[in-house]
Amino acid sequence: EPEVTQTPSHQVTQMGQEVILRCVPISNHLYFYWYRQILGQKVEFLVSFYNNEISEKSEIFDDQFSVERPDGSNFTLKIRSTKLEDSAMYFCASTRQGIGLAKNIQYFGAGTRLSVL
Amino acid sequence: AQKITQTQPGMFVQEKEAVTLDCTYDTSDPSYGLFWYKQPSSGEMIFLIYQGSYDQQNATEGRYSLNFQKARKSANLVISASQLGDSAMYFCAMREPQNRDDKIIFGKGTRLHILP
């Protein structure tokens, strides 16, 4: 069964360093998302991406964050200069259908746990 | 105001019993979708079941069913014949397609413990 793949599963970095979290969405999906879950808290939306551009982003997704689809399969989240409060589980999700259709089932990857020291 | 409310932070249930996880939601949109996801201790987010606001029948997927009460804005997840492997965090979530953003909004979750 196709699945969303995320690498690495755990990333440890020093404060101020840049990190790139990688995702391979399900191959025929067109809409891609990043979510964040700080330990013990609920899952929060960061950004959605369609047709090689950001379609929506939350207030969390400030200038330190960027997303890219560098080729036909990968979807990346870059944090330019990590802060302690960026420590969280980051989930990538994808779906075939997009805005306007309620049955927009987003399939999630297993997540990347980011630890900023 | 919270869009998704899960009032049970934790539940303990005996194996083989049925369990109901509560979820209420808030939206003024006539068209929306409701989801339940399971998050085991390993951390991944697993899609369980979907209910559309216009669906006439309650959704079912194997041992999972969704008790959808539209007038009460309630979408409780029912797990029949619980198993040890059902121990996990469960998130109720909603999508409102008429809004420009297409994000899923999650509740705070309910941690379910199945006792042997």
Interface residues (C-beta under 8 A of the other chain):
Chain A: Y31 Y33 Y35 Q41 K42 V43 E44 F45 S48 S55 E56 S58 M89 F91 A93 G98 I99 G100 L101 A102 K103 N104 I105 Q106 Y107 F108 G109 A110 G111 R113
Chain B: S31 Y32 G33 F35 Y37 S42 G43 E44 M45 I46 F47 Y50 G52 S53 Y54 F91 A93 R95 P97 Q98 R100 D101 D102 K103 I104 I105 F106 G107 K108 G109
